[in-house]
Amino acid sequence: MKKLLLSLVFVVLFAFSVFAASVEVTWNANTESDLAGYKVYTSTSAAAFAGGTATLVATVNAPTVSYIHANVVDGTFFYALTAFDASGNESVFSDIASIKVDTTAPGKPANLRLKVNK
């Protein structure tokens, strides 16, 4: 199977004064005639992909080439994909992409002062 091109987009949604993070994963479509879809994996360690301990977070049917991973907590995350065909054959992992999720707001400003100028 052809190599998958993986890209990540970090999306922060604001709702009710609380931040919720989502990671949008997108890639270029494979061109095999029997392509059935893709599997999206994530981990907090790039080594997990070589060690087989990455977590499967979604199976996406072709021709879809994106996935939004919702409710992601703060931290650094690694993502990779595999493609699978109608016979159930699965490719090796795509290149690994990483993203840092940071929804922590900065501290509040301090020492507010007012002054009348004439």
N, C-alpha and C positions, 0 to 999 in steps of 0.2 A: 504494500500500500504506500501511497505517496506520503511524504512528510507533511505534517500539519503545521500551519502557522498559527501561533497562539498570541493573542493580545489581551491585555486587561485594562479595564476602565474602572476607576474607583468612583462610586456614586454615594453621596451622603444625602439622606432624606431627613428633613426637619419635620417633626410632628409632635405637637403638644409639649414643646420645650424639651424633648428628649431626642437625642440623635440615634438613628438606626443606620447601620452601614450595610451596604450591599456591594458585591463585587460583580461586575459584568465581564464575562469571559466571551471573547469572540475569536473566530478563526476563519481561514479560507476553506472552502468546501473541497472535499476529495472528488475525484472524477470517475471513480470506478462505477461501472454500470450496475453492479450488485450491492452498492453501498447501502447499508440499512440505517446507520447512525453513528453516534459518538458517545463515549463515556467520559465524564468530567471527574477528575480526581483532585484532591487537595491534601495538604499536609502542612505542618509547621516546620518541617525539615525537608530540604531537597533530597537528602539521602534516603528518605522514605520511599521514593520512587524506585531506586535501585534495590532497596531491601524488600519491596513488595508490601509495605505497610501503609501506603497512601490510602486515604479514604475515598471511596466512590461517593460522590454527592449527587450525581444526576446521570441519567441516560437520556440522550436527546436524539429524536428521530430525524433522519435526513428528510428534507433538505435544510433544516434549521441549522444555523451556524453561530448560535449565541446561547448563553445561559446566564441568568442572574442568580447569584448565590446570595440569598437574603440573610439578615440577622447575623452578620459576621461581627465577632467581638474584636477588640483592639489586639494588634499583634502583627507579625509578619507571616504571610501565607504564601505557599508555593502551589501552583496549579499546573496540570498537564492533562492531555487528552489521549485517548486511543480512538481509532475508528473500528467499526465492525461491519461485517457484510451479512447478507441474507443467510449464509450458511453458519453464522455464529463465529467465524474467524475474527480474531481481534489483533490489531496492529500492536507494535511496540509503542511506548509513550512518545508523544510529541516532545519538542523542546520544553523545558520547564521555565515558567515565568513566575516572578515573585511580585508581591505588592505589600506595602505596609499600610495597615488600617489604623487610623488614629482619629477617634471621635471625641477625645478629651478636650473640653473647652479650656482656654487659658484662664488663669486666676482673675478675679475681679480687680478693677483698678482701685488704688488706695489713695488716701489723703486728698480727697476732693476738697477744694477750697473755692470760695467765692470772694469777689472783690468788686466794689463799686468804683468805676473810673469816672472822673469828672473832667 
